[in-house]
């Protein structure tokens, strides 16, 4: 069985797939916050894992923790997914291709897998929100990074004297009639506005929206869009046949 792991800034998302499964066709999947990493041992034990592919943007400490966790479960070290100049027909036009976050490159691969031959904007709404452009011809053109919805809401609470902490949620009216709703409305509008600006600039045939805050942001979009969970894992799955099984972390 193949284990796919997306270690982000807040959570570790994972999926398990049979060797011949199509990308996104998983026998099991889940997510845990960093503080509950040890729960993955029980989730992955006994699954007959033969290989793992890991995208990690959570730093060296997380890399070490995952290495230790996976060692007794795998016959060989995991493949540490990194961005590169080209993979599976996707050409990376970043100024330095290896500096592109592995999750962004994997998300672009996943988006092309589910919507080939289209101009795509790929918006991943997590701790940070990334909004990237992929051409119909298969060029990753670059994108933008902004604070995620939770960070925006938290920054207003921490950086002002009288504004409250507001939880992410469904969008209120654009012109809200009380402070908490006005904060949420403004932060959601900023997220949706960045995505729509990218869609107009490309221009995009479709926007793929993923990440923990996608359910809050996607309903505000006025552009054609699909909301897909775990687009990074879909990309890792699509990349699996093209990756050496013994690659080292960058």
Secondary structure, 3 states (H helix, E strand, C coil): CEEEEEECCCEEEEEEECCCCCCCCCCEEEEEEHHHCCHHHHHHCCCCCCEEEEEECCCHHHHHHHHHHHHCCCCCCCEECCCCCEECCEEECCCCHHHCCHHHHHHHHHHHHHCCCCCEEEEEECCEEEEEEECCCCEEEEEEEEECHHHHHHHHHHHCCCCCCCCCCCCCCCCCCCHHHHHHHHHHHHHHHHHHHHHHHHCCCEEEEECCCHHHHHHHCCCCEEECCCHHHHHHHHHHHHCCCCCCCC
